[in-house]
Amino acid sequence: MMTNNKDNRPVTREDFPSGAPVNISRRRFLLASAGATAGALVLGFGLPIGPARAAQGSEQITPGTRVPAFLEIRPDNTIRLQSPFVEGGQGVFTAMAQIVGEELDADPESFVVEVAPAGSDYLLINNKIRITGGSNSVRSSYSTMRKLGASARLMLLQAAAGRLNVPIAQLKTEPGYVINTSSGEKVSYGSLAKDALDLSVPDGNSVELRDPSTFRWIGKPLKRLDILDKSTGKAIYSIDCTVEGMVQAAVQHAPRLGLDVGRILNEADVSAMKGVMSVHRLPGAVAVVAERWWNAKIAAEALQVEWVKRDDKDAKYRYMPDDFSSAAFSDRLANEESKGITAEEEGDVNSALSDAATVVEATYRNQFLHHGQLEPPSTLARFNEDGSLDIWMPNQAPEQFQSTIAKITGLEASQINIHSPMLGGFFGRHFLYPEANPFPQAIQLAKEVGRPVKVIWSREEEFLRDPLRPMAAVRFRGGLDADGMPVAIEAISATEGPTESLTGHNPDSLDPLALEGLTGKTYAIADRRIAQVYVKTPAMLAYWRSVGHSMNDFFYETFLDELADKGSQDPYELRLKLLKDNKRLTHLLKAVGELSGGWKRGPFTAEDGTTRARGVGMASPFGSETAAIAEVSMKNGQVIVHDIWEAIDPGSIVNPAIIEAQVKSAAALGLSQILMEEVIYEKGEPAARNYDLYPILRPDQMPNVHVRVVESGAKMGGVGEPGLPPVLPAVANAVSTLTGQRVREMPLRKLRLES
């Protein structure tokens, strides 16, 4: 039996889906229900019950079209929905329930949502992949999930028509019920289960979808489905998962990447410590297994290890030199003189710069960052008597982990059950990064110990192995005409992108994520060129919330302000001029100006007597458009951010309350980055191993964040990440205005600023 160690309640296997849906036949669905009475009749909208049959019959199915893979309607009229996307605080469970519930005509509050198991049914992004990231979840699945709900509703109407012996045109639905419009007779969805069993699933492309003007739940600020369990301590995260017979493990990693275990000098002494069961050697680490994790942690930290350089020549593993300095590496990037490989070019930037009345040159930099999610990585691994393997771990891509684990273990993918509990924050942390995930360690230890093993990394170990947001230095050249208007811009970024760091650098191509935010700008500057100089980083790199936009919009938008100042232009008005032919962005920029009470740059004296200034920034990330204005002051050389006004245009929306919450959380992370966060390496090792030396934004430093959602009707964009990028230049530009000192790097706490 599995138990939740928070409240010791029994947890059934259905709490953690353990396989993929089984395609029994075209006309019969397997009946099962989490906690339902044996033999209960439910509309068998798909149930994951057999780990050995995870891939059966699904290879030819278009992802997202098989209703049984997603829905189960229970006799009590509750609905179980298997979400293709992992919940990590972004509200995707609620959004999925709203979308499906709208077309099914079922109140989203009647939904029980959990993460779907690994399986080809759930590869909804371009019908090829499944990840929770890139602000893709809702926008990539919106149409599919609507059709899914509509198909299920039609099945219920067909079942009711048969039971009541009336034409289907005589029926309608209201939340959770089918109504006979002639007699007024009302039949619950749950009670129709038996009659629906032998109905085939309709073609999703043939079902009629609701007119958006009649939406009952889509577009409304419904309360989140996951908040109650989180608020009452019932939410289960990976770190909470427990199975019978489980033991705990803690690790000590090599101080630098590329090292391996040589000798353990005090293994006998540590083996004799309280509670210690065994000591183990892992790739690049040592581990201690014990009944209690704290005993394992103390023992693992006590191990005295001689580390040696690894012989492995595999390109995906990196070697960190013992003299590596992040400050020196930043200088190296800034001093790169190559013209780079062109990613985006319009016109003739060199000629335009030669003809410009004024040329402005500047180099901008950013820092390495940790993900800093509050839940440290963990993995629980259990080998079963039938040869299958169960894995509980935080992840953003179940199928990718399943495939990798199959290669590690030699098992078939269908023998590997990936359980994806709720994430305690992620921000891009829980993808497949070499040497940055504990699941290979848990698998090896479970094999060696012969019992289920849960590995938890301490914060110190997490900060040692957390892959970093990339560092870059961007050399800008900008040209102004005689009226001070920009006529040319060139940006050459010396950096390594996160994708090329994982898959390997191809000298004939570019990693678009390295440059997004520099590329894709729509300002009317006739001649422009964006390029990259590839510089490999010794550290392991990763995706980070808003990815390339998390640094590149800072670079571009702050340099644009620098051009505005050089040309004696107001930066807000300059943007309006450069966007005059772009109605969507013009409207967005005016919206944030109105939200702030009207643009005023400053410096000006506020009601409390402080001297303040405002800055503006814009970004176009993940299919959405954002604009932000920040108001700042200075106190004892430190930046105080009082207010942020942000407008976001995601095209169309599902839940405005979730969008507002996501913009506020993104603004908080953006502020934390620009004000204080920085990973510093000295002698090949990170200086900070916990939050004492890696400060993050405190509650008392959080400004008022005011959000306006602009629904332009454009193609739906993302909402989880777009709120972050414009905050960075808005704050930096406000500080530059207030202090008269141009801000060209992050974080601000390392700069000497005076008002």
N, C-alpha and C positions, 0 to 999 in steps of 0.2 A: 504494500500500500504506500502511496505517496502522501505526504502531509505538508501543509503549509506551516512553516515554523513560526509564522506571526501569530496565528490564532489556533493552531493545532487541529484545524478542521480537516476531515478527509478530502483528498483531491482525487477525483476519478481520472482515468486516462483521457476522457473527453475534455478535461480542462486543458490538456495539452494535446492538440490534434496530432495523431501519430501516423499519418500517411496521406495518400491522395485519394480522392473520390474513386469509387469503384463503378465502372460502367457495366451494370449487370445485363441490361438489354435495352433495346430501344423503348420498351413499353413497361418495364418494371424497375423500380428503384429499391435499393436496399433500405430497410427500415432500421433505424437506430436513433437513439436520442440520449443526450447527455443527462443522466439522472432520470430518464423516463422509465415507467414500468415496463417490464418485459412483455412483448406482444402488443404494446400500445400502437395504435394506428396513427401515423403521422404522414403528412405529405412528404414523401421521401426526397425532399430537395437536398440531396446529397450529403453524404456523411463519410468522413475519412475513417475507415475502420481497419484496414489491413495494410500494415507496413510492407508486406511482401508484394502487394499488388499496386504499389504507388503509381506506376507508370502504365498500368494495363489499359489498353484501349484508348489512350488519349493522344497518341502521336499525330493522328489525322484530324483531330478536333481543333477548330479555330479557337484560340484562347478567349475566354469570357463569354462563350456562346452556350455552354452546357449548364443549364439551370441547376441540375443536381450537384454540381461542384461547389455551389455557393450557398444555397438556401435550404432551410428545414423549417417547415411550419408545424408547430406543436399543437397538441389537443387543447392546451390552455390558451391558444391564440398568441402565444409569444413566438417570436421568429428568431431563429439562429442564423446569423450571417457570417460567413467566412470571408474576412477581408483579405484582398490580395496584398494589402499594405500594413506595415507594422505601426502600431501606436506608440509614439514616444513623446506625447505631450502636445503634438501639433493638431490634434482633433480629427484625425482621419477616420476613426471609427464612427464618430458622429456624422461626418460628411457622407460616408458610405451609406449609413442608415437613412439619411435624408434623401439621397438620390434614389436608392432602391425603393424606399418607402413611398416616395412620391408617385412612382409608376405602379407599384403594387397596391397602393391605397391602404397603407398600414402606418400607423403612428410610429415614428422613429423611436419613441420611448418604449415601444413593445419589443424592440430588438435587443438581442444578446449578441454582441459582436466579438469575434476572436480572430486571431491571425490564421489564415489558411495554411495548410501544410505545403511542403514543396511539391510542385506538380505542374505539368505543362498547361493546365487550365488557367493558371494565374499569370502567365507571361503576357501581360496586357500592354506593355510599352512596345509599340510597333509590332506586336504579336511575336516578339522575340525574347525579351528580357523582363525580369521583374526585380525592381529595386524600390526601396523607399528612400528617395533622395532626389536631388535636382528639382525640387518643387514639382514633381511629376504626378503625384498620386491621383488627385482629383481630375486634373486636366487630361491625363492620359486615359482615364477610365470612365469619364462622365457619360459619354454616349453608350458605352457598353453596359454600364451598370443600370442606366435607364431602361435599355432594352431588356435586360435581365428581369427587372421588376415588372415590366409590362408583360413579358412572356408568362411569368408566374401568375399575374392577375388574370390573363386570358384562360389559363388552365383552370383556375378556380371558377371562373364564369362558366366554362364548359362543363365542369363537374356539377355545378349548381343547376344548370339547364337540364342535365340528365336526371338529377334527383327530383327536381320539381316538375319535370315533364313540361317545360315551357321553352319557347324559342329564346335564344341567348339575347336577342334584341330587347326582350322584355325585362332584362336584368340590368342592374347597376350595382356599383359598390359604394360603400362608405367605409371609413377606416376599420378594417378587420372583419367586414361582413359583406355578404352578397344579398341584395334586396330584390324581391319580386315587386316591380313597380305597379303591377295590377292588384295584387292581394296585400302587399305590405309585409309579406312573410320575410323573415330575416334569418340568414344562416351564417354561422361563424366560419371563418376560414379554417379554424382548427377542426371543426366537425366535418368539413368537406374532404378531409384527408383520404378516407377510405375510397370515396368515389373518384378521387383524382389519381389513384395509383396507376391505373392502366391507360392514362392519357399520355400521348407523346408530347414532347416539348415543342412548342411552335418555333418556327424560324424567327429569330430575333429581328431580322430585316423586314419582316412582313407585319409585325405588330404595330399598332397605332400608338404613338406617344402623345402625352398630354400637351395641350397648348400652354406655353409658359405663363400666359395671362391667368390660367386657372391654378397655378401652383399653390399648394397648401403649405408645403414645408421648404422646398427649395427657395433660397433667397431670404429665408427668415432666420433670426438670431436664436435658434434653438439651443437649449442648454446642453452641455457636453455629457455624453453617456459614461465617460470614464472618471468623472470627478468624484462621485460619491465614494467609490471604492478607494480612490487615492486619499480622500479626506478622512476615511475611517480606518486606514491601515490594512485594507483587504486586498489591495492591488498586489499582484505577484510579479516580481521582477526576477531576472535570472539569478541574482544573488540570493533570493529567498528559496529557490527550488530545493526540495529534499526528496530522496527516495530511500526505501528500506535498505539497510546495510551499507549506506554511503559513508565514506571517509572524506576527510578534508586534506587539501594540499596547499602549501604556500611555496613561493619560488624566490630565488635570488638570481637576478640576471647578471651577465657580464657587464662591467661598467661601460663598455663601448661596443658598438656593433662590430661584428666580424671576429669576435673572440669566442673561444670555446673552453670547455673545462679541461684543465691539465691535471693537477692533483688536488685532492681535498685533504688538507693537512690535519684536520681534527674530526674526521668522520666518526671515529669510535666514540669520542666524547659527546658529540651531538646525538648520536644514536642512543646514548644512555640518558638523554634529557627527558624530563617529564612528558609523558604522553606520546613520545615519538615512536612511530611504528617502523619507518624505514626512510632511508636517504637515497636519492636518485639523481642520476646524471641525465640532463636533457640537452638538446642542441642550444648552446649559448646560455645555459642556465643550470642551476641545481635546484632540487625540490626536496621538501620534507613532507611526508604523509603522516597524519595523526588523526585521532578521533575528533579533536577540537581544532578549529582553524587557528586560534590564537597560539596554541602550543606549537603548531606547525610554523607559524610566522616567526615566533621567537627563535625557534631552532634553525630555520632557514637563514635568518639574519646572522646567526652565530657561526655559520659555516665559513671556514677560512679556505679560500679557493685560489689556486694559482691558475690564472687565465693565460691561454696561449692563442696565437693567431690561427684562425680557421684556415684549413687547406682548401675548402670548397671554392671552386672557381665560378659557381653559378652566378650569372649576372644579376639575378633578382636580389641577391644578398649583398649588402654594402659593408664596407670596412670604414670605420671611423678612425682617422689618425689621432694619435695621442697629443698632437699639437694643434688640433682644429679649434679655431676661435670664430664665433659667429660675427664678431665685430670686424675681424680681418677679412672674413668671407664677404661681408657687405661691402667693404672697401674694394675688394677684388671685382665684384659685380659692377660697382660704380665706375671702375676704371677700364672696363671693357671698351675697346675702340672699334670693334667690328661693326659693319653696317647691318649685319644680321640677314636673316631670310625674311622676305616680305610676306606678310600675311594678308594685308589689305592695302590697296593703293588706288588713288584717284588723281588724275591729272599729273603734273610734273612738279613735285614738291621742291626739288633743287632749284629749278628756274624761278618758281614763285618766291622762294626765300631770297634768291639773288636780287629779285626786283622789289622786294618788300622795303617799305620806308623804315621799318624797325624790325630787328630780329632779336628774339628773346631765347636764351638757352638756360636750361636748368636740369638738374638731376634729382630725382625723387627716389626714396627708398622705403621699404617696409621691413617688418621683423618676422622671425619665426613665431608660430603660435601653437599652444596646446589646444586640444579640443576641450579639456577641462570639464567634461560631463560628470555629474555628481556620482553616478553609479560606476564604480571601477569595473573593469572587465572581469568576467567569470565564465566558467563552463562546467557543466555537470555531464559526465560521460558514463554510460552504462551499457555493457555488452550483455545481451540476453541469451538465454539457452538455445533459442532457435537460430543463433548466429547473427541476429540483427543488432544494430547499434542505435541507442537513443542518445540524442545530444540536446541539452538545454543551454542556450546561450543568447546573448544580445546580438542581433544581426540585422542588416538592412537588405539582405539578398539571400533568401533561403536556398534557392536552387544552386547558386554559385558555391555556397558553403557545402551543400550536399555533394556536388561534383568534385570539389577539392578533397573532401573527406573520403570519397570513394577511391581517389587516387592514393591517398595516404594509407588506407587500410586494406585495399584490394577487394573491398566489398562491392557488390552491385549497389547502384544508387537507390534501388527499391528496398534495400536492406537498411538504409540509413534514414532514421526519422528525425527530422529537424524540428525542434520545438522553439518557437519564437515568442518568449514572454514579452510583456510590456517593457519598453526601453526607459531607463532612467536618464534620459537625455542622450543625444547622439551626435548631431552636428557633422555627420560624415565620419564619425569614429569607427563605426561597426561595419566596415567593408573588409574585403580580403586584403590585408596588408602583411607581407612577409615579416615574420618575427614580432608581429604586433598584436597577435591574438592568442589567447590561452587554450584554444580548443585542441591544437596538436599535443600540447602538454597533458591535458586531461585524458586524451585518448591513449597516449603512451603509458601514463600512470595507471589507468584502469586496466590495461593489458598486464602490466607488471605486477599489480597488486591483486588482481583477480576479483576486485570489488568495484562498485560504482565510486567514482572520485569526483569531487568538486574542487576545482582550482579557482581561487580568488586572488587577484593581484592587489597588493596594497597600493595606496596612492603613490608611494615612493617608487614602486616597480612600474606603475602605470606611467609616471612622468619620465621614467627612464626609457620606456619602449613606445610611448605614444608617438605615432608618425606625425610630422609637423605640417602646418600650412606653409607653403613655399615662401621663400624670400626672393625679392627682385630688386633691381635698380633700373630705373627708366630714364634714359637721356632724351630730353625734349628739345626740339627747336620749333619756334613759332614765329610766323611772319605777320606783321600788321601793315595795313595801308596807311596813307596819309591821314585818314580820318580815325585811325585807331581801331579799325575793324580787322579781325583775324582773316587772313587770306591763305595761310598755309600752316600745317602742323605735321611734325614728324615725331614719332615715339618709338624708340628702340629699347626693348626690354631685355635685360640680361637675367635669365632665370631658367629654371627647369619646371615644366608643368607636372601636375600630379599624375596624369594618366601616363605620360611617357616615363615617369619615374617607376611605374609599376609594370608596364608592358615592354619597356625598352625604348631607347631613343632611335628614331629613324631620321637620318640626316637629310632625307629627301622630303620630309613632311614636318608639319608643326602640330603641336598639341593645342587645339583651339582653346582649351580651358586655361592655358597659360596666359592668354591674351584677351579673353573676353572682358569687356569693360573698357579696354583700349580700342578694340574693334567694335563695330556695330553702332558707333555713335552717329547720330543723325543731324548734328549741327551743320548748317550750310557753310562749310569751309571747303572751298573749291578744290584745293590741292592738299592731299594728305597721304601719309604713308605710315603704316604700323608694321613693325618687324620684331623678330626675336633673335637674340644671341643665346644659343644653348650653352648652359654651364651646369655640369653635373654637381649635385649636392651630396656630400658624404652621408647626411642624415636621410632617414626614410621619410618620404613625403606622403601627403594624404589630401583627400578632399576635406574642405572645411566650409562651414555654412556660407553659402553664396559663391564658393570656389574662387575663380579668378576675379569675379566682381568684388570680392572682399578686400582686394588691394588695388585693382586697376581703375575702378571708378574714383578712388581717392586720388590716384596719380593724375588722371585726366582732368577731373573737375577742379582740383586745386591749381593745376597749371593753367586751366582756362581762366580762373580768377586772376592769376598772375598776368596773363595777357590783357585782361580787362583793366587792371591797374596801370599797366604800361601804356595802354591806349587811352587812359583817362575815361574809361567806360564804367558805368555801374554794372556789377556782375549779374544782377537779376535782369536788368533791362537788356544787357548784352545777350543773355540766353533767349529772351523773347524775340530779339531781332534775328538771331540765328535759327530760330524755330518758327519763323512767321509763316512758312509754307507747310508746317506740320500742325494741323488742327488739334490732333489728339494730345500732343505734348504741350502745345500752347495752352490748351484748356487745363491740363494737369498743373502746369506751373502757376497759372493764375489761381487755380483752386487752392494750392498750398499757400499762396500769398494772402488770399482772402481768409483762410483758416487762421493765419498768424495775426490777423487784424490789420493787414496791410504791410507791405514790405518797407522796412526801414533798416538801413545797413548799420548806421551808427559810426563811431561810438556815440552813445546817448546816456543820459542819466535816468535810471529807473526810479520808481516811487520809493524804494528803500534807500536811495542815495548811492547805490553802486553804479559804476560805469560799465556799460554793457555794449555788445555789438552782436550783429547777426550775420550768419553765413548761409549760403544756399548750395545744394548739390542735387544732381539728378542721376538716374540710372535706368537701364532697360534690361533687367535680368529675367531670364526664365519665362519669356513671353509676356511679362507684365511691365508696366511703367511706374516709376516712383520718383517723387521729388520731396525734398526735406529742407526745412529751415531750422537752424539752431540758434539759440540765444545764450551767450556766455558772459561771464565776468571772471576776474582774477582775484585770488586771495592768497597772500603769502607765496606768490609765484606759482600757485596751482590753479588749473582751469576748473571753474565751476560751471556746469551746464544746467541752466535753469529750466528751459523749455525746448521741446522738439515738436515741430509741427510737420506731419508727414501725410502726403496724399498718395494713394496707390490706385492704379487703374489696372485691375486684373482681367479686363474685358467683360466677363460675366461672373456671377458669384453663386455660391451655394449657401454659405453661412456667414453673414457679415460680422457676427460676434467673434467667430474664429479668426476671420481676417484681421480684425482689430487687435485681437490678442497676439496673433503672429507678428504683426507689425511692431507692437510694443516689445515683444520678446526679442525680435531681431534688432530693434533700436538699442536695447540693453546690451546685447552682445557686441554690437558695433561700438557702442560707447566704451565698453570694457576694453576693446581692442585699441581704440585710438588714444584712450587716456592712459592705460597702464600695462596691459598684458604684453609680455615679451619673453620668449625662451632664449636664454643666454647660454652659449657653450663656451667653456674655457678648458683647455687641455683635453679636448675630445669628450667632455662630460657636461651634462646640463647642470647649471649652478643651482637651480631650484628643483627640489624633489617633493615639494608639497606646497600648499597655498601660502605658507608663511613667507616664502621667497618668490611666489608667483601670485601677486595680488590680482583679484578680480573685482569688478564693480560691487561696491557695498550698497545695501538698501538706502542708506542716507545720501548716497551720491547719485541716485536715480532721479532724473528730472521728470517733470510733467510731460507726458507724451500725448499729443492730440492727433487723432487719426481721422482722415476723411477718405471714404471708399468711393471712388469714381467709377461707375459702371458704364463704360462707353459702348458696350455691345460688341467689341472686337473679339476675336478668337480668345477663348479662355486661357489665361496664363497661370503661373504658379503664385502662391502666397506665402509659403514657409520661409523663403530666403530673400525675396526682393526688398523687404523693408530694411535690410542691413546696409547695403552699399551707399545710398545717398547720405546717410547720417555721418559717415566719416568725413567727406569733404565739407559738409555743412558746418561741422564743428571746427575743422581746421581753418576754413575760410573765415569763420567768425573770429577765431583766435588771431589770425593774421591781421584782420581789420582792427581788433582791439589793441594789439600790441605793436603793430607796425613792423612785426618780424614775420617774414614769409615762412610758413610751416611746410617743409618738404619731406618730412619723415614721421613715422610712428614708432613708438608711442610718444605722447606729448610729455609724459613725466620725465623723460630723459633729456628734454630740452630745457635751456635756461630762458625762461620767459618773464617778461616784465610788462605790466600794463602802463 
